[in-house]
Amino acid sequence: MSGDVYKHKKSGTAKGLGKELTKLNLISGLGFTIIANVLVGYLLGAFLDGLFSTTKIFKIIFIVLGTLSGVYNGITYIIKELERYDKIEKQKTEDLAISKDQEKSKDDGKQNDE
């Protein structure tokens, strides 16, 4: 009995840790998306500044464009991930309801047999 309680507590902790890591993954994905877009904008701006012998105009323009693009892509990434998590939670809820209905029907069948 005590082993069952230990396993239950341990699995509950693992589920909680998994949810926290999922949140961390979501936040880090957003950060990497924004940083990558800004970095590409900077590199493209530096290349064009060197190509056209301008001072910093292309760097500034492409950093701003990279930031806007990164924020937009980050928001769409978060929306897609949240929709995916909602779909998974909905499926889990439906599966739980189905399993409860099956258990109830089995219990009803056993009572009818008695």
DSSP file with accessible surface (Angstrom, degrees, kcal/mol):
  #  RESIDUE AA STRUCTURE BP1 BP2  ACC     N-H-->O    O-->H-N    N-H-->O    O-->H-N    TCO  KAPPA ALPHA  PHI   PSI    X-CA   Y-CA   Z-CA
    1    1 A M     >        0   0  182      0, 0.0     4,-1.7     0, 0.0     3,-0.2   0.000 360.0 360.0 360.0 -46.7    0.0    0.0    0.0
    2    2 A S  H  >  +     0   0  101      1,-0.2     4,-2.1     2,-0.2     5,-0.1   0.849 360.0  56.2 -65.5 -31.0    2.7    2.5    0.9
    3    3 A G  H  > S+     0   0   37      2,-0.2     4,-2.5     1,-0.2    -1,-0.2   0.882 105.0  52.5 -65.3 -37.2    4.5    1.7   -2.3
    4    4 A D  H  > S+     0   0  104      2,-0.2     4,-2.3     1,-0.2    -2,-0.2   0.901 108.8  49.6 -64.8 -40.2    1.4    2.6   -4.3
    5    5 A V  H  X S+     0   0   66     -4,-1.7     4,-2.6     2,-0.2     5,-0.2   0.923 110.5  50.6 -64.4 -42.1    1.2    6.0   -2.5
    6    6 A Y  H  X S+     0   0  145     -4,-2.1     4,-2.6     1,-0.2    -2,-0.2   0.935 111.0  48.2 -61.4 -45.6    4.9    6.6   -3.2
    7    7 A K  H  X S+     0   0  142     -4,-2.5     4,-2.7     1,-0.2     5,-0.2   0.904 111.1  51.3 -62.5 -40.4    4.4    5.8   -6.9
    8    8 A H  H  X S+     0   0  138     -4,-2.3     4,-2.1     2,-0.2    -2,-0.2   0.936 112.4  45.1 -63.5 -45.2    1.3    8.1   -7.1
    9    9 A K  H  X S+     0   0  141     -4,-2.6     4,-2.0     1,-0.2    -2,-0.2   0.913 113.7  50.5 -64.2 -40.5    3.2   11.0   -5.5
   10   10 A K  H  X S+     0   0  128     -4,-2.6     4,-2.1    -5,-0.2    -2,-0.2   0.926 111.1  46.9 -65.8 -43.5    6.1   10.4   -7.7
   11   11 A S  H  X S+     0   0   52     -4,-2.7     4,-2.3     1,-0.2    -1,-0.2   0.877 109.9  54.6 -68.6 -33.6    4.1   10.3  -10.9
   12   12 A G  H  X S+     0   0   40     -4,-2.1     4,-2.1    -5,-0.2    -1,-0.2   0.905 108.9  48.4 -63.5 -39.1    2.2   13.5   -9.8
   13   13 A T  H  X S+     0   0  102     -4,-2.0     4,-2.5     2,-0.2    -2,-0.2   0.904 110.1  51.7 -66.8 -39.5    5.5   15.3   -9.4
   14   14 A A  H  X S+     0   0   60     -4,-2.1     4,-2.5     1,-0.2    -2,-0.2   0.899 109.4  49.7 -65.8 -39.0    6.6   14.1  -12.8
   15   15 A K  H  X S+     0   0  150     -4,-2.3     4,-2.0     2,-0.2    -1,-0.2   0.913 111.6  48.8 -65.3 -41.4    3.4   15.4  -14.5
   16   16 A G  H  X S+     0   0   33     -4,-2.1     4,-2.0     2,-0.2    -2,-0.2   0.905 111.7  49.1 -64.0 -40.3    3.9   18.7  -12.8
   17   17 A L  H  X S+     0   0  103     -4,-2.5     4,-2.6     1,-0.2    -2,-0.2   0.901 108.7  53.9 -65.8 -39.5    7.5   18.9  -13.9
   18   18 A G  H  X S+     0   0   32     -4,-2.5     4,-2.0     1,-0.2    -1,-0.2   0.901 108.3  49.2 -61.9 -40.4    6.5   18.0  -17.4
   19   19 A K  H  X S+     0   0  126     -4,-2.0     4,-2.0     2,-0.2    -1,-0.2   0.902 111.2  49.6 -66.3 -39.9    4.0   20.9  -17.5
   20   20 A E  H  X S+     0   0  110     -4,-2.0     4,-2.3     1,-0.2    -2,-0.2   0.897 110.7  49.5 -65.7 -40.3    6.6   23.3  -16.2
   21   21 A L  H  X S+     0   0   98     -4,-2.6     4,-2.5     2,-0.2    -1,-0.2   0.867 108.1  54.7 -67.0 -33.3    9.1   22.2  -18.8
   22   22 A T  H  X S+     0   0   51     -4,-2.0     4,-2.1     2,-0.2    -2,-0.2   0.919 108.9  47.5 -64.7 -42.5    6.4   22.6  -21.5
   23   23 A K  H  X S+     0   0  117     -4,-2.0     4,-2.4     2,-0.2    -2,-0.2   0.911 111.7  50.4 -63.7 -41.9    5.9   26.2  -20.4
   24   24 A L  H  X S+     0   0  105     -4,-2.3     4,-2.9     1,-0.2     5,-0.2   0.899 109.0  52.0 -62.8 -39.7    9.7   26.8  -20.4
   25   25 A N  H  X S+     0   0   83     -4,-2.5     4,-2.3     2,-0.2    -1,-0.2   0.898 109.2  50.4 -62.4 -41.2    9.8   25.3  -23.9
   26   26 A L  H  X S+     0   0   26     -4,-2.1     4,-1.8     2,-0.2    -2,-0.2   0.939 113.6  44.2 -64.0 -44.7    7.1   27.7  -25.1
   27   27 A I  H  X S+     0   0  114     -4,-2.4     4,-2.3     1,-0.2    -2,-0.2   0.921 114.7  47.9 -69.2 -42.6    8.9   30.8  -23.6
   28   28 A S  H  X S+     0   0   42     -4,-2.9     4,-2.9     1,-0.2     5,-0.2   0.882 108.8  55.1 -68.2 -34.8   12.3   29.8  -24.9
   29   29 A G  H  X S+     0   0   11     -4,-2.3     4,-2.1    -5,-0.2    -1,-0.2   0.908 108.5  49.0 -61.7 -40.1   10.9   29.1  -28.3
   30   30 A L  H  X S+     0   0   47     -4,-1.8     4,-2.3     2,-0.2    -2,-0.2   0.943 112.5  47.7 -63.4 -45.8    9.4   32.6  -28.4
   31   31 A G  H  X S+     0   0   29     -4,-2.3     4,-2.7     1,-0.2     5,-0.2   0.925 112.3  48.1 -63.0 -45.1   12.8   34.1  -27.3
   32   32 A F  H  X S+     0   0  147     -4,-2.9     4,-2.6     1,-0.2     5,-0.2   0.882 110.1  53.5 -63.9 -37.0   14.8   32.1  -29.9
   33   33 A T  H  X S+     0   0   36     -4,-2.1     4,-2.0    -5,-0.2    -2,-0.2   0.947 112.7  42.6 -63.0 -46.7   12.3   33.1  -32.6
   34   34 A I  H  X S+     0   0   47     -4,-2.3     4,-2.3     2,-0.2     5,-0.2   0.945 115.8  48.1 -66.6 -45.9   12.6   36.8  -31.9
   35   35 A I  H  X S+     0   0  109     -4,-2.7     4,-2.7     1,-0.2     5,-0.2   0.914 110.7  51.5 -62.8 -41.6   16.4   36.7  -31.4
   36   36 A A  H  X S+     0   0   51     -4,-2.6     4,-2.5    -5,-0.2    -1,-0.2   0.920 110.7  48.0 -63.1 -42.6   17.0   34.8  -34.7
   37   37 A N  H  X S+     0   0   38     -4,-2.0     4,-2.2    -5,-0.2    -1,-0.2   0.911 112.9  47.7 -65.9 -40.3   14.9   37.2  -36.7
   38   38 A V  H  X S+     0   0   39     -4,-2.3     4,-2.7    28,-0.2    -2,-0.2   0.920 111.9  50.7 -65.7 -42.2   16.7   40.2  -35.2
   39   39 A L  H  X S+     0   0   97     -4,-2.7     4,-2.7    -5,-0.2     5,-0.2   0.928 110.5  48.2 -63.2 -43.1   20.1   38.6  -35.9
   40   40 A V  H  X S+     0   0   94     -4,-2.5     4,-2.7     1,-0.2     5,-0.2   0.919 111.8  51.0 -63.3 -41.2   19.2   37.8  -39.5
   41   41 A G  H  X S+     0   0    6     -4,-2.2     4,-2.6    -5,-0.2    22,-0.3   0.921 111.0  48.2 -61.1 -42.8   18.0   41.4  -39.9
   42   42 A Y  H  X S+     0   0   99     -4,-2.7     4,-2.8    20,-0.2    -2,-0.2   0.936 113.0  47.0 -63.0 -47.2   21.3   42.7  -38.5
   43   43 A L  H  X S+     0   0  101     -4,-2.7     4,-2.4     2,-0.2    -2,-0.2   0.910 113.7  47.7 -64.0 -41.4   23.4   40.5  -40.7
   44   44 A L  H  X S+     0   0   78     -4,-2.7     4,-2.5    -5,-0.2    -1,-0.2   0.923 113.3  48.7 -65.3 -41.7   21.4   41.4  -43.8
   45   45 A G  H  X S+     0   0    0     -4,-2.6     4,-2.6    -5,-0.2    14,-0.4   0.907 111.1  49.7 -64.1 -41.2   21.6   45.1  -42.9
   46   46 A A  H  X S+     0   0   32     -4,-2.8     4,-2.2     2,-0.2    -1,-0.2   0.909 110.9  50.5 -64.6 -40.1   25.4   44.9  -42.3
   47   47 A F  H  X S+     0   0  130     -4,-2.4     4,-2.4    -5,-0.2    -2,-0.2   0.937 113.1  44.7 -62.2 -46.7   25.8   43.2  -45.6
   48   48 A L  H  X S+     0   0   30     -4,-2.5     4,-2.6     2,-0.2     6,-0.3   0.867 110.7  54.2 -69.0 -35.5   23.8   45.8  -47.5
   49   49 A D  H  X>S+     0   0    8     -4,-2.6     5,-1.5     2,-0.2     4,-0.7   0.911 112.7  44.2 -62.5 -40.9   25.6   48.7  -45.7
   50   50 A G  H  <5S+     0   0   58     -4,-2.2    -2,-0.2     3,-0.2     3,-0.2   0.885 113.8  50.7 -69.0 -37.0   29.0   47.2  -46.8
   51   51 A L  H  <5S+     0   0  101     -4,-2.4    -2,-0.2     1,-0.2    -1,-0.2   0.909 121.7  30.8 -68.3 -42.2   27.7   46.6  -50.3
   52   52 A F  H  <5S-     0   0  120     -4,-2.6    -1,-0.2    -5,-0.1    -2,-0.2   0.337 104.7-122.9-100.6   5.6   26.3   50.1  -50.8
   53   53 A S  T  <5 +     0   0  113     -4,-0.7     2,-0.2    -3,-0.2    -3,-0.2   0.881  59.7 147.7  55.2  42.1   28.9   51.9  -48.6
   54   54 A T      < -     0   0   52     -5,-1.5    -1,-0.2    -6,-0.3    -2,-0.0  -0.584  50.0-122.4 -98.0 168.9   26.2   53.4  -46.3
   55   55 A T  S    S-     0   0  125     -2,-0.2    -1,-0.2     1,-0.0     4,-0.1   0.937  72.3 -44.4 -78.3 -86.9   26.7   54.1  -42.7
   56   56 A K  S  > S+     0   0  136      2,-0.1     4,-2.3     3,-0.1     5,-0.2   0.257  99.6 109.8-132.3  14.0   24.1   52.3  -40.5
   57   57 A I  H  > S+     0   0   88      1,-0.2     4,-2.4     2,-0.2     5,-0.2   0.912  83.2  44.4 -64.0 -43.8   20.8   52.9  -42.3
   58   58 A F  H  > S+     0   0   52    -13,-0.2     4,-2.8     2,-0.2     5,-0.3   0.873 111.3  54.7 -70.4 -34.9   20.3   49.4  -43.6
   59   59 A K  H  > S+     0   0   53    -14,-0.4     4,-2.2     2,-0.2     5,-0.2   0.946 111.2  45.0 -60.6 -46.5   21.2   47.9  -40.2
   60   60 A I  H  X S+     0   0  103     -4,-2.3     4,-2.2     2,-0.2     5,-0.2   0.938 114.8  47.8 -64.0 -46.7   18.6   50.1  -38.5
   61   61 A I  H  X S+     0   0   75     -4,-2.4     4,-2.5    -5,-0.2    -2,-0.2   0.942 115.9  43.1 -60.7 -47.3   15.9   49.3  -41.0
   62   62 A F  H  X S+     0   0   45     -4,-2.8     4,-2.4     2,-0.2    -1,-0.2   0.800 110.3  55.2 -76.7 -24.9   16.5   45.6  -41.0
   63   63 A I  H  X S+     0   0   56     -4,-2.2     4,-2.5   -22,-0.3    -1,-0.2   0.927 111.1  46.1 -68.0 -42.6   16.8   45.3  -37.2
   64   64 A V  H  X S+     0   0   78     -4,-2.2     4,-2.6    -5,-0.2     5,-0.2   0.943 115.0  46.5 -63.3 -46.1   13.4   47.0  -36.9
   65   65 A L  H  X S+     0   0   90     -4,-2.5     4,-2.7     1,-0.2     5,-0.2   0.899 112.4  51.0 -62.8 -39.5   12.0   44.7  -39.6
   66   66 A G  H  X S+     0   0    6     -4,-2.4     4,-2.6     2,-0.2   -28,-0.2   0.896 110.1  49.7 -64.6 -39.4   13.6   41.7  -37.9
   67   67 A T  H  X S+     0   0   56     -4,-2.5     4,-2.6     2,-0.2     5,-0.2   0.943 113.0  45.8 -64.5 -47.8   12.1   42.7  -34.6
   68   68 A L  H  X S+     0   0  115     -4,-2.6     4,-2.4     1,-0.2    -2,-0.2   0.925 115.1  47.5 -60.9 -43.7    8.6   43.1  -36.0
   69   69 A S  H  X S+     0   0   46     -4,-2.7     4,-2.9    -5,-0.2     5,-0.2   0.907 111.8  50.8 -63.9 -40.9    9.0   39.8  -37.9
   70   70 A G  H  X S+     0   0    0     -4,-2.6     4,-2.6     2,-0.2    -2,-0.2   0.917 110.9  47.3 -64.6 -43.0   10.2   38.0  -34.8
   71   71 A V  H  X S+     0   0   62     -4,-2.6     4,-2.5     2,-0.2     5,-0.2   0.936 114.2  47.8 -64.7 -43.8    7.4   39.3  -32.6
   72   72 A Y  H  X S+     0   0  157     -4,-2.4     4,-2.4    -5,-0.2    -2,-0.2   0.945 115.1  44.5 -61.7 -48.8    4.8   38.3  -35.3
   73   73 A N  H  X S+     0   0   58     -4,-2.9     4,-2.2     1,-0.2    -1,-0.2   0.876 112.9  52.7 -64.4 -36.8    6.3   34.9  -35.7
   74   74 A G  H  X S+     0   0    0     -4,-2.6     4,-2.4    -5,-0.2    -2,-0.2   0.915 109.5  48.0 -64.6 -42.2    6.6   34.4  -32.0
   75   75 A I  H  X S+     0   0   91     -4,-2.5     4,-2.6     2,-0.2    -2,-0.2   0.927 112.2  48.4 -66.2 -42.9    3.0   35.2  -31.4
   76   76 A T  H  X S+     0   0   41     -4,-2.4     4,-2.4     1,-0.2    -1,-0.2   0.895 110.8  52.9 -65.6 -34.5    1.9   32.9  -34.2
   77   77 A Y  H  X S+     0   0   61     -4,-2.2     4,-2.4     2,-0.2    -2,-0.2   0.935 110.4  46.6 -62.9 -46.0    4.1   30.2  -32.7
   78   78 A I  H  X S+     0   0   46     -4,-2.4     4,-2.8     1,-0.2     5,-0.2   0.922 111.5  51.4 -64.2 -42.9    2.5   30.6  -29.2
   79   79 A I  H  X S+     0   0   82     -4,-2.6     4,-2.3     1,-0.2    -1,-0.2   0.933 111.4  47.5 -61.0 -44.6   -1.0   30.6  -30.7
   80   80 A K  H  X S+     0   0  142     -4,-2.4     4,-2.1     1,-0.2    -1,-0.2   0.914 113.2  48.0 -63.5 -42.0   -0.3   27.3  -32.6
   81   81 A E  H  X S+     0   0   32     -4,-2.4     4,-2.6     2,-0.2    -2,-0.2   0.914 111.1  50.2 -66.2 -41.1    1.2   25.7  -29.5
   82   82 A L  H  X S+     0   0   81     -4,-2.8     4,-2.5     1,-0.2    -1,-0.2   0.896 110.3  50.4 -64.9 -38.6   -1.7   26.8  -27.3
   83   83 A E  H  X S+     0   0  122     -4,-2.3     4,-2.2    -5,-0.2    -1,-0.2   0.904 110.5  50.3 -64.4 -38.5   -4.2   25.4  -29.8
   84   84 A R  H  X S+     0   0  113     -4,-2.1     4,-2.2     2,-0.2    -2,-0.2   0.927 111.3  47.5 -65.5 -43.1   -2.2   22.1  -29.8
   85   85 A Y  H  X S+     0   0   50     -4,-2.6     4,-2.6     1,-0.2    -2,-0.2   0.896 111.1  51.7 -65.4 -39.1   -2.2   21.9  -26.0
   86   86 A D  H  X S+     0   0  110     -4,-2.5     4,-2.5     2,-0.2    -1,-0.2   0.906 109.2  50.5 -62.9 -40.0   -6.0   22.7  -25.9
   87   87 A K  H  X S+     0   0  161     -4,-2.2     4,-2.3     2,-0.2    -2,-0.2   0.914 111.2  48.3 -64.2 -42.0   -6.6   19.9  -28.5
   88   88 A I  H  X S+     0   0   67     -4,-2.2     4,-2.4     2,-0.2    -2,-0.2   0.934 112.7  47.9 -64.2 -45.0   -4.6   17.4  -26.3
   89   89 A E  H  X S+     0   0   88     -4,-2.6     4,-2.3     1,-0.2    -2,-0.2   0.900 111.1  51.2 -63.8 -39.2   -6.4   18.4  -23.2
   90   90 A K  H  X S+     0   0  135     -4,-2.5     4,-2.5     2,-0.2    -1,-0.2   0.920 110.3  49.2 -63.2 -42.6   -9.8   18.1  -24.9
   91   91 A Q  H  X S+     0   0   96     -4,-2.3     4,-2.7     2,-0.2    -2,-0.2   0.909 110.5  50.6 -64.3 -41.3   -8.8   14.6  -26.1
   92   92 A K  H  X S+     0   0  120     -4,-2.4     4,-2.4     2,-0.2    -1,-0.2   0.913 110.7  49.5 -62.2 -42.2   -7.8   13.6  -22.6
   93   93 A T  H  X S+     0   0   90     -4,-2.3     4,-2.4     2,-0.2    -2,-0.2   0.919 112.1  47.8 -63.5 -42.9  -11.1   14.9  -21.2
   94   94 A E  H  X S+     0   0   86     -4,-2.5     4,-2.4     2,-0.2    -2,-0.2   0.916 111.9  49.7 -64.8 -42.1  -13.0   13.0  -23.8
   95   95 A D  H  X S+     0   0   81     -4,-2.7     4,-2.5     2,-0.2    -2,-0.2   0.897 110.8  50.1 -63.1 -39.6  -11.0    9.8  -23.2
   96   96 A L  H  X S+     0   0   96     -4,-2.4     4,-2.3     2,-0.2    -2,-0.2   0.917 110.6  49.3 -65.5 -41.6  -11.6   10.1  -19.5
   97   97 A A  H  X S+     0   0   47     -4,-2.4     4,-2.2     2,-0.2    -2,-0.2   0.908 111.8  49.3 -64.8 -40.3  -15.4   10.6  -20.0
   98   98 A I  H  X S+     0   0   87     -4,-2.4     4,-2.4     2,-0.2    -2,-0.2   0.931 110.9  49.1 -64.3 -44.2  -15.5    7.5  -22.3
   99   99 A S  H  X S+     0   0   39     -4,-2.5     4,-2.3     1,-0.2    -2,-0.2   0.895 110.8  50.6 -66.2 -35.9  -13.5    5.4  -19.7
  100  100 A K  H  X S+     0   0  125     -4,-2.3     4,-2.4     2,-0.2    -1,-0.2   0.909 110.4  49.9 -66.2 -39.9  -15.9    6.5  -16.9
  101  101 A D  H  X S+     0   0  106     -4,-2.2     4,-2.4     2,-0.2    -2,-0.2   0.901 110.8  49.7 -64.0 -39.7  -18.9    5.6  -19.1
  102  102 A Q  H  X S+     0   0  108     -4,-2.4     4,-2.2     2,-0.2    -2,-0.2   0.910 111.1  48.8 -66.3 -41.0  -17.4    2.1  -19.8
  103  103 A E  H  X S+     0   0  118     -4,-2.3     4,-2.6     2,-0.2    -2,-0.2   0.916 111.4  50.4 -64.3 -39.9  -16.7    1.5  -16.1
  104  104 A K  H  X S+     0   0  133     -4,-2.4     4,-2.5     1,-0.2    -2,-0.2   0.916 110.3  48.8 -64.7 -42.4  -20.3    2.5  -15.3
  105  105 A S  H  X S+     0   0   71     -4,-2.4     4,-2.2     2,-0.2    -1,-0.2   0.880 111.4  50.3 -67.3 -34.8  -21.7    0.2  -17.9
  106  106 A K  H  X S+     0   0  140     -4,-2.2     4,-2.2     2,-0.2    -2,-0.2   0.925 111.4  48.4 -66.0 -42.6  -19.5   -2.7  -16.6
  107  107 A D  H  X S+     0   0   83     -4,-2.6     4,-2.0     2,-0.2    -2,-0.2   0.904 111.4  50.0 -64.1 -40.7  -20.7   -2.0  -13.0
  108  108 A D  H  X S+     0   0   70     -4,-2.5     4,-2.0     1,-0.2    -1,-0.2   0.898 110.1  51.3 -63.4 -39.2  -24.3   -1.9  -14.2
  109  109 A G  H  X S+     0   0   29     -4,-2.2     4,-1.6     1,-0.2    -2,-0.2   0.890 109.3  49.8 -65.1 -40.0  -23.8   -5.2  -16.0
  110  110 A K  H  X S+     0   0  131     -4,-2.2     4,-1.4     1,-0.2    -1,-0.2   0.898 110.2  50.3 -66.6 -38.8  -22.4   -6.8  -12.9
  111  111 A Q  H  < S+     0   0  129     -4,-2.0    -2,-0.2     1,-0.2    -1,-0.2   0.883 109.4  51.2 -67.9 -37.0  -25.3   -5.6  -10.8
  112  112 A N  H  < S+     0   0  137     -4,-2.0    -1,-0.2     1,-0.2    -2,-0.2   0.845 107.1  54.0 -68.3 -33.6  -27.8   -7.0  -13.3
  113  113 A D  H  <        0   0  143     -4,-1.6    -1,-0.2    -5,-0.2    -2,-0.2   0.824 360.0 360.0 -69.0 -31.8  -26.0  -10.4  -13.2
  114  114 A E     <        0   0  192     -4,-1.4    -2,-0.1    -5,-0.1    -3,-0.1   0.822 360.0 360.0 -77.1 360.0  -26.4  -10.5   -9.5
